[in-house]
Amino acid sequence: MRVRYHRGPAVSGAAPVIGRGAGWSWRVIVSIRRAYGALGAARRHPLSDGLVVGCAAVAAVGAWTADWRWSVVVAAAGAVAFRLSGESLLRASLLLIVIAVAAGVRADAAWDGLAPDALGPYGGWVRVADDPQPFASSTRVLVEVDGERFEMWARGRARRIRVSEWRAGEFVSVEGRRVTLEPERRDRVAWQHVVGELRVDWVADRRAGGPVDRASNRVRAAIERGGETLPGDDGSLFRGLVVGDDQDQPRAMIERFRASGLSHLTAVSGQNVSFVLAAAGPLLRALRPWWRWAVTLGLIAWFMSLTRFEPSIVRAGVMAAMSATAFVLGRERSPARILWLAVAALLLIDPLIVRSVGFWLSVGATAGVAIIGPELAARLGRLGVFAMPVGVTVGAQVGVVVPAVLVFGRLPLVSIPANLLAVPVAGFVMLYGLPAGLVAGFVPAVAPVVMLPCRLGVRWVDTIAVLGERLEPGGAATWVGWAVLVAVLSLIAAMNRDRHGDPPADR
C-alpha cells in the first residue's frame, strides 16, 4: 500500500472548521501509523463506538450529580440498551457501572474539597493561579494560599493597576483574611476549584514563579509587545486569537463577537493546537517515532501552559495527546471516539469541569464538527465547493445550541455567514500570528513589516463581527430565520438524495 505522509497528529477544535487546515480531519489517512512511525499492526479496539459514548455519558451524569447512585441507574439502563444492540451485557454493565461509581465518588470528594482548610487572617506569600481578569469596576485574581484557591478582588484605580501587572505563576506577598463564599457564588466558580475569597489589606513584594511559568510569561510578554504594534484595539483581538488573552478587549468588542457568533475565535481550542503542531511539522517529521511522540506531547503541554489551561484547551490538548499516542501505537482512531474518550477521562480526573460552560461549548462544537458536519456536507452535494464549509459550520452551531441557548439565551442567525467569512482568515492569524508575534516582540525593528498580515487579518475578522452585530435580526426573527435555513438545507439534502441516493427497491 502506498504511504501518504501526514503533517502531524490531527487535533480537535472547538470552533467551526473551514477547509483542510483547521480542527479535526474526518478524511481517512492512508497508513497513518507509518506516517507517524507507528510500531506493529493496528489492533481492533475492544470497545465499540457506542460503548465509548456510553462511558462519557455516565461519567457526565456522575460528575454533575456527585451521586454515584444516579449514575449507576443510568449505567444499568445503558447496559440493557447496549445488550439489545448486540453488546455483551456483562462487559457493558461492568464497564459502565465502574465508571459511574468512580465519577460519582470523585465528584462528591471534589465538592467536599471546596471547603477551605482554614479561614481568618493570613499573611505571607500567595501564588497567582491565573492572569488577572478585569471587569467594569474591579479586577479578579485567582491566588493559591497553602495549596487552596481563593479569589481576590482589587478595587480602586491604584490597586487595579498594580494587580494588572501580575502574571500566572508569580508569587506575591500579601496580608489579609480568608472568608467563605456565598453558596450561589461557590457553585458558579466551582469549576475553578475556588474555596473562598481572600480580602487583601495590603500587597508587598512580587517575585517570579518556576521555570515553566517564567518561560510561558516571557512568550506571552513577547506576543503582547508584538500585538502593541497594531493600532487601536486590534492588538487585544490579536492576542485573543493567538493565545486566548482577552483581558484587554473592550466591552463593545466582546459584545459584537458574541452577537455575531464569533466569540469562540478568542477562546483557544483545538484549532490553535493543530496550528502549533502544523508549524512544528518539519521538526516532528525529522525525529524518530518515539521522540516524535514525546516532543508532540511536550508541545501540547507547553501550549496548554501558555494559554493558562482553559477548559477548552485542556479538552483539545487531551484529545491531541490521545491522537498522537494512537498514531505511534498504530491505532487509527476517529475524531468522535477520541472526543468521547477524552470527555470521560477529563470528567474522571476533574469532575468539577462539568460545571464549565466553556467546556461544554467546546465539546458540543467539536462533536458537531466531527460527527454532524461531515454527514451534513455529504447531503449538501448540490452546493459544490460550499458543501463542506456550510455543513461543518452548521454542524458546529447544532453542537452548541443547547448550552448556548440555556446560558446565553441566543443563537445568532448571522453566525453561519459570519463564520464562513471570518474563520479562514482567523485561522491564518492563529497560524502565522504566533511566530510573527514572537519575532515582532523580540525584534521590534521588524515588527511593522512582520505584523502587517496580522493587522489585515484582524481588521477583517473584526469587520465581520461589526457587520454581524448590525445584521443580526434578534428576537423572534432569529428563530424564524433558523427555521427557514433548516427548511432550505432539508430541501437541498432531499434533492441531493433524489439525484445520488440509493436506487428504489423494485430495481
MIKEVO-917319 format. One record per residue: x, y, z of N, C-alpha, C, O in turn. Coordinates in steps of 0.2 Angstrom, whole numbers, plus 5000, padded with zeros to 4 digits. Each point is the difference from the previous one (the first is absolute). Layout:
BEGIN
XYZXYZXYZXYZ...
This chain:
BEGIN
500449945000499650065000500450065000500550015004499350044992500450065000499950045006499550015002501150025000499950045007499950074998500450034996499150005007500050084999500150035007499749995005500850054995500350035006499550055002499850044996500149965011499650065003500550045004500549995002499350084998500450055003500049995008500550035002499149945001500149995007499349975003499549994996500550005010499449975003499450054999500050065002499449924996499450044999499850015007500049965005499750104996499850035007499350034999499850024994499849985011499450025000499950085001500450035003499150004994499950075002499350015002499549974998500450085007499350015002499750054996499450005000500950034995499750054996499849974994500349954998499250084998499949974993500650004996500450055000499649904996500649994996499950014992499549984998500950064999499950014993500649984996500650015002499349944993500549984996500549955003499749965005500950034993500449945002500550025005500249955003499950114999500550025004499950005008500450015004498949994998499850015007499649945002499649974997500550025010499649955004500149934997500549984997499049985005500149934999499949994992499650034997500749925000499949984994499649935000500249955004499350054992499649935000500249964994499749954999500850074997500249964995500449945002500450015005499649944992500449945001500750024998500150014994500449985010500750014998500349934999500049965005500250034990500349934998500649995004500550045000499649905003500549975004500350065004500650015000499050015005500250065004500549975005500450055002499749895000500549985005500750004997500450025003499649974990500750014997500250075000500650025001498950024997500150075000500350035006500450055000499349925006500250035006500549955004500250025005500049934991500549965003499849955005500349995005499149984994499749965004500349935000500449984996499549985010500349945001499549944999499550015004500649954992499649945000499350024996499950054998499749895001499450014997499450035004500049995006499650044991499450035004499649945003499849964996499950055010499649955003499350035001499950065001499649904998499350025001499950025007500249975005499550094996499850025007499549965003499549984997500650005009499549955003499350035002499549975001500550104999499450035001499750034994500350034996499049965003499750034994499950085001500150025006499750014989499950075000499550025005500050055004499449914996499550015004500150005007499850045004500649914998500249995007500550055002500050025006500450014990500450065002499650065001500150035005499449984991499550055002499649995006499950055004500049894998499649985006500550025006499750025005500949974994500550015006500050085001500050025006500050024989500050075001499450025003500050055004499449924994499450025002499949995008499850045004500449904998499949985007500550045004499950025006500750004992500550045003499750075001500150035005499649994990499750075001499450005005500050055004499649904996499550005005500349995007499750045004500849924997500349995006500350075003500050025005500450014990500350065002499550065001500150045005499349964992499550065001499749995006499950045004499849904997499649985006500449995007499850015005500949984994500449985006499749945004500150005006499549964991499749955003500049934996499750004994500749965008500249944996499349964999500049964995499550045009499449964999499650024994499849964997500250115002499650024994500449984993499749974996501050035005500349984994500049924999500149984994499949995011499949925000499349994996500049954996499550085006499349994997500150014992499749964996500650105002500150014993500549954997499849984994500750005010500449944997499749944999500149974995499450015009499649945000499650004994499949964996499750105003499650014994500450004994499849974995500850065005500450004994500249934998500149984994500149985011500249934999499549964997500149964995499350055007499449964997499950024993499949964995500250115003499950024993500649974996499949984994500750025009500549974996500049934999500149974994499649995011499849934999499549994994500149954996499450095004499550004994500450014993499749984995500850065005500350024994500649954998500350004995499849945009500449954999500750005004500449964999499750095006500550005004500049955005499449975002501250015001500049955006499750045006500250055002499349925001499650035006500550005006500050055003500449904998500550005005500550054999500250045005500149974990500550054998499850075001500350045003499149974994499750075000499850025007500150055002499649905002499850025006500650015005500050055003500549914997500650015004500350074999500250035004499949984989500450064998499650065002500350055003499149954995499650065002499950015007500050065003499949895001499850015007500750025004500050045004500649934994500650025003500150084998500250035005499749994989500150074999499550045003500250065003499249924998499550045003500150015008500050055002500249905001500250005007500650045001500150055004500449954992500650045000499950074999500350045004499349984991499850074999499650035006500250055002499349915000499750035006500450015006499950055004500549904998500450005006500550064999500150045005500249964989500550064999499750075000500350045003499149964995499650075000499850025007500150055002499749905002499850015007500650025004500050055004500649924995500650025003500350074998500250045004499749984989500250064998499650065003500250055002499149944999499650055003500250005007500050065003500149895001500250005007500750045000500150045005500349964990500750035000499950084999500550035001498949994998499950074999499950045006499950065001500149905005500050035006500750025003500449965000499750105001500750025002500349975006499649995005501050004995500349975006500150055006499949985006500250084992500050055005499850074998500050014994499750025011499750074998500350055005500449985005499550084994500250055004500650044998500250004994500250035010500650044998500549964997500149945001500250094994500649974996500550054998499850064998500849925003500650054998500549954997500349965003500050064991500549964997500050004992499650044997500749915000500050004993499449964997499849955003499950074992499549974996500349994993500350044997499449915000500249994993499450024995499549985001500750064994499550024995499849944996500449984996499050005004499849944997499850014992500049964996499850105003499850024993500150074999500050045005500049994989500150074998499450045003499449975000500750095002499450045003499550014994500150004994499350005009499450004995499650075002499750005005500450054991499750065001499250004999499849974995499950075009499250014999499950085000500550045000498949985000499950074999500350045006500350064998499649925008500250045006500549965004500250035006500049924992500549965005500449954995499849994994500749985009500449954997500049935004500150015006499849944991500049935004500649974999500249994994500149985011500649965000499949945004499850005005500449944992500049945003500749995003500550004997499549985010500749995003499949945004499549975002501150004999500049935004500450025007500550035000499149955005500250015007500149935003499549975001501150015000500149945003499749944996499749955003500350064991499849954995499350004999499749964996499950095007499350014998499950064996500350055001499249954995499850064996499550055003499549975002500750094998499550055002500050054995500550014996498950035003500050054996500150075003499750015006500650034991500250075003499750054996500150004994499650055008499750064996500450065002500050025006500350014989500350075001499650054997499750004995500150055010499650064998500450065001500450005004499450054992500450065001500550004994500349954999499850114998500550014994500749985002500349964996500050065010500749985001500149935001500449974997499150005007500149935001499949964994500349954998499250074998499949964993500650004996500149964996500250105003500650014996500549955003500449974996499750035010500549965003499949924998500549974998498950015004499949934999500049984992500149944998499850114998499949984993500749984997500149974995500550055009500649984998500249935002500549974998499150005006500149935002499949954995499650014995500849935005499949954995500049935003500349995006499349974991500049935003500649975002500550014996499649965010500649975002500450045004500549975004499450094996500450055005499849995007499449985001501050045003499950005008499950075002500450054998499149975006499950065003499950005008499749965002500750095001499950005007499450045002500050064998499549925006499450035002499949995007500249965004499350084998499750005007499350014999499850054998499849915005499350015000499649945004500349975005499150014993499749955003499549964995499850024995500249925007499649954996499349995002499949995006499650024990499349995002499749954995500249994994499249995008499649954996499650044994499950065001499949904994499650024995499349995001499849955004499850094994499249995000499949934995500449994996499149975006499949944997499950014992500349964996499350095002499950014993500750024997500149984994500350065009500750024997500449945000500449994995499649975010500449945000499849954994500549974997498950025002499849964994500250034993500249964996499850105004500250034993500850004999500249994994500250015011500749994999500349935002500650005000499049965001500249935002500549974995500549965002499350054992500549974995500750025000500449974997499750095006500750025001500349985007500550025001499149945003500349985006500150055005500550005004499150054996500050065005499749985006499449985000500950035006499749985006499850065004499749995005500550074993499850055004500350074997500250004995499750055009500350074998500550025005500049995006500550044991500650035003499950085000500150034995499750005011499950075000500750035002500250005006500150034990500750035001500050075003499650044998500849975007500150065003500650044997499950064998500649905001500650044996500449944996500049945002500350094993500449964996500750025000500250064999500349905001500750025001500449974994499950024994500649945007500549984995499749954995499549975001500850034993499849954995500649974997500550034999499549905000500649974997499749954995499549975000501050014995499849954995499949935002500249985006499449994990499849935002500649954997500650015000499249934999500449944998500250014993499850054996500749915002500350004993499450004994500150044996499449915005499550004995499650065000499850034994500050005012499650065000500450064997499750044997500949965005500450064997500149994993500050064996500149885001500050004993499450024996500050034995499449945008499450024997499850075000499850034996500450015010499950075001500450044995499850054997500949925002500450044995499749994993500050054996499749905002499749994993499450045000499950044995499749965010499450045000500250085000499650044996500949985007500250075000500250024993499950054998500549904999500350024993499450014995500050044996499549915005499450014996499650065001499750034996500349995010499650065002500450064997499750054997501049955003500350064997499950004993500050054997500049895000499950004992499350024999499950044995499649955009499350024999499950075001499650034997500950005007499950085001500250044994499850065000500549904995500250044994499350014996500150044995499449935006499450004996499650065003500050015006499650034990499750065003499449985003499649954999500250105006499349995003499949945004500549985004499049994995499849945004500249944996499949945003500450064992500249954996500549955003500049945000500550095005500549965003499649965005500249945001499350085003499749965004499649944997500049945002499750074992499749954996500549954997499949945000500750094998500549954998500249955006500149944998500050095008500249955005499549955002500149955002499250084997499549955001500049944995499949945002500250084992500049954995500649955000499949944999500750085004500649965000500049965006500249945000499750095006500149975006499450005005500149995006499450044991499450005004500050055006499650005005500850054994500150065005499550054998500150054996499349965008499550054998499950055006499550035000501049975004499950055006500050074998499750045004500649984991500050074998499550024995500050054997499649905001499550014994499450055003499849985006500050074991499550045002499349975000499949954997499750075008499349975000499749994994499649964998500450104998499750004993500249954996499649974996501150015004500249954995499849935003499849964995500250035011499849945003499249984998499849954998499850115002499349994999499949994992499649964999500850074997499849994993500349934998499749974995500850015008500249934998499549955002499849954997499950065009499449955002499450014996499749954998500150115000499450014996500149974993499549994997501150015001500149974993500249935000500149974995499950005011500249935000500749984999500249954998500250105003500849994999500450005007500650004999499150005006500350005007500549945001500550015003499349944993500549945001500750014997500449965002499750094994500650014997500550035005500649984999499250055006500550025005500049965006500350015005499449934995500149945005500449954997499849964995500850035007500549964997499749935000499749985005500449984990499749934999500549964996500650014999499149934999500449964996500250034993500649974998499150085000500250034994500750035001500549994996499650045010500750035001500549955001500650004998499249945006500549955001500249974993500649984999498950014996500249974994500550044996500449984997499550095004500450054996500749995003500550014997499649995010500649995003500449944998500650004998499049945001500349944998500250004993500549984997499150064999500150014993500750044999500449984996499650075008500750044999500649965002500550014998499449945007500549965002500149944996500449965001499250034993500049954996500749984997500249945001500250104997500749994997500449975006500449954998499650075008500449975005499849935002500449965001498950044999499749935002500249954995500149945002499950074992500149954995500749985000500249954997500350095005500749995000500249955006500549985001499050015004500249965006499849934999499549984996500849985008499849935000499349995004499850045003499849904995499350005003499950025007499650045001500849925004499850025007500250075002499750035004500949994993500250075001499550054998499850055003499949934991499550044997499450015004499750055001500149895002499450005005500150045006499650045002501049955001500250045006500050074999499850045004500549994990500050074999499350024998499950065002499749904995499350024999499750025006499650055001500449905004499750015007500350065003499650035004501149984996500350065003499750064997499950055004500049964989499750064997499350015002499850065002499849894999499350005002500050035007499650045002500849935003500050025007500350075000499750045004500849984992500250075000499550054998499950055003499749934992499550054997499450005005499750065001500249895003499450005005500350055005499650045003501049964999500350045005500050074998499850055004500349964990500050074997499350035000500050065001499549904998499450035000499649995006499450005000500949985005499850005007499549955002499550005004500549944992499649945002499350025000499649975004500150064991499350025000499749934998500349964997499050035005499749934999500049984993500149944998499850114997500049984993500749984998500049954996500550085006500749984998500249935003500349964997499450035009500249945004499749944996500349954999499050064999499749954996500349994994500149944998500150114998500449994994500649975001500349964996500150065009500749975001499949935002500549964997499150025007499949935001499849964994500349944999499350084997499849974994500649994995500149954997500350115003500650004996500549955002500349964996499850035011500549955003499749934998500449964999499050035002499749934999500149994992500249944999499750104997500149994993500749994998500149954996500450085007500749994999500249935002500449974997499350015009500249945003499749944996500349954998499150064999499749954996500449994994500149954997500150115000500449994994500649975001500249954995500250065010500749975001499949925002500449974999499050025003499949925002499649974994499949945000500050094994499749974995499349995000499749964997499950085007499350005001499750064997500050055003499749944991499650064997499450015004499649955001500250115000499450015004499650064997500350044997499149955004499550064997500050055005500149995006499850074991499950065005499549995005500150025006499349964992499549995005500249955006499850025006500549934992500249955006500550045004500049995006500550044992500550045004499650055004500250015006499350024991499750055004499749975006500050035006499649924993499649975006500549975005499950005006500649974992500549975004500350065004500149995006500150074991500350055004499550035005500250025005499149994993499550025004500049965006500050025006499949914993500049965006500650005005499950005006500750014991500650005004500050075004500249995005499750064991500050075004499550005006500150035005499349944994499550005005500249965006499850015005500649944993500249955006500650045004500049995006500450044990500650035003499850075004500250015005499350034992499850065003499350014999499750034995499949945009499250004999499750075000499550014997500950045006499750065001500050044993499750054999500749924996500050044994499349994996499950044995499749925008499349994997499650065001499550014996500750035009499650075001500350054995499750065001500849934995500250054996499650014993500049954997499850115002499650014994500549994994499849984995500850055006500550004994500149924998500149994995499949975010500249934999499449974996500249964995499250055006499549974997499950044993499849964995500350105004500050034994500549974995499949994994500750005009500649974996499849934998500149984995499649985010499849934998499550004995500049964995499550085006499450004995500250024993499849974995500750085005500250024993500449954997500049994994500449985010500549954997499549944997500249974995499350015009499649944998499650024994500049964995499850115004499750024994500450004994499849984995500950045006500450004995500249934998500149984994500049975010500349944999499449954998500249954996499250065006499549954999499550024995499849974995499950095007499450034996500350034994499749994994500850055006500350034994500149964994499750024995500749935006500149964994499449974997499949994994499749985010499449974998499550054996499749994995500350075008499650054997500350034993499650014995501049995005500450024994499949954994499950024995500149925007499849954995499350004997499949984994499750055010499350014997499950064997499450014997501150045003499950064997500450014994500350054998499849894998500450004994499950054995500450024996498950005004499850054994500450075001500050044996500249975010500350065002500850004997500350065000499949894997500750004997500550015006500049975005500550084993500550015005499850035006500450005005499050024996499750035006499749955004499850015006500249934992499649945004500449995007499750005005500949994994500449995006500050065005499949995006500350074992500050055005499350015003500050025006499549984990499350015003499849955004499850015006500449924993499849955004500350005006499749995006501050024994500450005007499850065004499950005006500050064991499850065004499349995003499950015006499649964990499349995003500149945005499750015006500749944993500149955005500350035007499749985005500750064994500350035006499550045004499950005006499650044991499550045003499549955003499750015005500149934992499649955003500349975006499649995005501050004995500449985006499950045006500049975006500050104993500050045006499350035001500050045005499549944992499350035001499850005007499750045002500449905001499749995007500350045005499750045003501049964998500350045005500050084998499950045004500149974989500050074998499350035002499950065002499549914997499450025001499850015008499850045002500449905001499950005007500450055004499750035005500949994993500450045004500050074997499950055004500149964990500150074997499350024997499950064999499649895000499450024998499950024993499550034998501049954998500050024993500449964996500549975002499450024991500449974995500050044994499549994996500950055003500050054995499949974993500449954998499150074998499949984993500650024996500249964995500150105006500650024995500649965002500550014996499549945009500649965001500249964994500649995000498949994996500249964995500450044994500649984999499250074999500450044995500650035003500550004997499450025009500650035004500649955001500550024999499349925003500649955000500349984994500649994999498950014996500349984993500550054998500549994996499450085005500450054998500650015005500550024997499449975009500550025005500549955002500650015001499249924999500449955003500649994995500549995003499550014991500649984996500550065001500649985001499250085000500550055001500250005007500650015001499049985004500249995007500549945001500550005004499449954992500449945000500750024998500549985002499650064992500650024998500450045005500650005002499050055002500350045005500249955006500650025003499149934999500249965005500649964998500549995004499649994989500549964998500650054999500649985003499450074994500550054999500250045006500550025001499050005003500050055005500549985006500350045002499749894999500449985006500850014998500350045004500049944991500750014998500150084999500550025002499050014994500150074999500050045006500450055000499149945004500050045007500649995004500350055003500049894997500749995003500550044997500450035004499749964989500550044997499950085001500550035002498949994997499950075001500150025008500250065001499749905003500150025007500750005002500250045004500249914993500750005002500450054995500650025002499249994992500450044996499550064998499750004994500250055010499550054998500150044993499650024997501049985001500250044994499649974994499850044995500149895005499649974994499349995001499649984996500250055010499349985002499550034995499549974998500550095000499550034995499949964994499549994997501149985000500049964994499749935002499549974996500850005009499849935002499250005002499749954998500150105005499350005003499550024995499450005001500850034993499550024995499549954998499450025000500849924998499449954999499549995006499449994999500950015007499649995006499550065000499449995002500950074997499550065000499550004995499450015002500749974992499549994995499549945002499450014999500849945004499649945002499650025006499449995000500850045005499650025005499550054998499450005003500850054993499550054998499449974996499450025001500849934995499449964997499649975005499450004999500949965005499549965005499650055004499449995001500950075001499650045004499550044996499450015003500750004991499550034995499449954999499450025000500849925000499449954999499650005007499449994999500950015006499650015007499650065000499449995002500950064996499650075000499349994995499550015002500649964992499549994996499549955002499450015000500949945003499549955003499650025006499449995000500950065004499650035005499450044997499450005003500850044992499550044997499449974997499450025000500849924996499549964996499649955004499549984997500750005009499749955004499350035001499950055003499549914995499450035001499750005007499750055002500549905002499950005007499249985001499650004996500349975011499349995002499749944995500449954999499050055000499649954997500349994993499949954997500350115000500250004993500649954999500149974995500350035010500649955000499849934999500249964996499350025008499749935000499749984994500049954997499650105000499749994994500549994994499949964996500650085005500649994995500349935000500249974995499950015011500349935001499549954997500249954997499250065004499549954997500050004993500049954997500150115000500050014993500749964997500049974995500550045009500749974998499949935000500349964996499450015010499949935000499649974994500249954998499350095001499649974994500350004994500049964996500450105002500450004994500549945000500149974995500350025010500549955000499749934999500349964997499150035006499649945000499849994993500149944997499750114999499849994993500649994996500049964995500650075006500649994996500249925001500249974996499850015011500249935001499549954997500249954997499250075003499549954996500150004993500049954997500250115000500150004993500749964998500049974995500450045010500749964999499949925000500349974997499250015008499949935001499649984994500149944997499550105000499649974994500549994994499949964996500650085004500550004994500549955001500249964995500050035011500649955001499849955006500449965001499050035001499849965005500049924998500249994994499649975010500049934998499449994995499550035000500649924996499449984995499449985004500149975005499350044992499449975003500149925001500449974996499250015008500049935002499849954994500249945000499350084996499849964994500549994995499849974995500850075005500449994994500549945001500449994996
